[in-house]
Amino acid sequence: MTAKLNMPLLLSPSTPKWDGQSRILRNFLKIMEQLFQTAEITEDQKKLDRIIGYVNANIYNQWTNFKEYEARSWNWFLERLKTEYPELTTEEQSSMDYLRKLYRENAGINLLEEEQLMSFKRRFLYITQKCLRPLAITGNRELVELFVKTLDNTFQDVLNSRLSI
């Protein structure tokens, strides 16, 4: 039998925090859900009270003014977050818009930026796997072209010469 654990203290170094960067909101929400489960917090009101304690003052003020927060509904609150932060929905839907955004954020990767390339590749492959499932919204060729287009011209030339061998 697993012992019930408490939520992390607000000022503890291990406390999950969200500073408003939408790209990490999904991870923050997942961590919070795991903490709620571990601490056996199931009531909507308690979840809402806890989550706003882990955001900065600006986000706190925004979120506590949502009508879904005032209604004390966790599921409605999560739906509101999807409306306020479309990146959550975009990633869920594996849209080409998300891949194009990822391309714009990483355009011009050169041969010496191995860490950035590997990070881009992991995120790109994660999304493309979803895009290629049945009822795919795109084809493999379009995805490969988008990936290669992210690389700088020199990197593209080296890649093309290697592929032609």
HUTADA-V912482 format. One record per pair of residues at least 12 apart in sequence whose C-alpha atoms are under 7 Angstrom apart, sorted by sequence separation. I is the first residue (numbers start at 1). J is the second residue. D is the distance in whole Angstrom. If there is no record, write none. Layout:
{{I & J & D} {I & J & D}}
//
This chain:
{{16 & 28 & 7} {99 & 124 & 7} {48 & 74 & 6} {45 & 72 & 5} {47 & 74 & 7} {7 & 35 & 6} {44 & 72 & 6} {44 & 73 & 6} {44 & 74 & 5} {7 & 39 & 6} {5 & 38 & 6} {6 & 39 & 5} {94 & 127 & 6} {4 & 38 & 6} {5 & 39 & 5} {4 & 39 & 5} {4 & 40 & 7} {18 & 54 & 7} {19 & 55 & 6} {94 & 130 & 6} {17 & 54 & 5} {18 & 55 & 5} {19 & 56 & 6} {94 & 131 & 6} {16 & 54 & 6} {17 & 55 & 6} {18 & 56 & 7} {20 & 59 & 7} {109 & 150 & 6} {110 & 151 & 6} {108 & 150 & 6} {109 & 151 & 5} {110 & 152 & 5} {10 & 53 & 7} {107 & 150 & 4} {108 & 151 & 5} {109 & 152 & 5} {10 & 54 & 7} {106 & 150 & 6} {107 & 151 & 6} {108 & 152 & 4} {111 & 155 & 6} {110 & 155 & 6} {103 & 150 & 6} {26 & 88 & 7} {22 & 85 & 7} {22 & 87 & 7}}
//
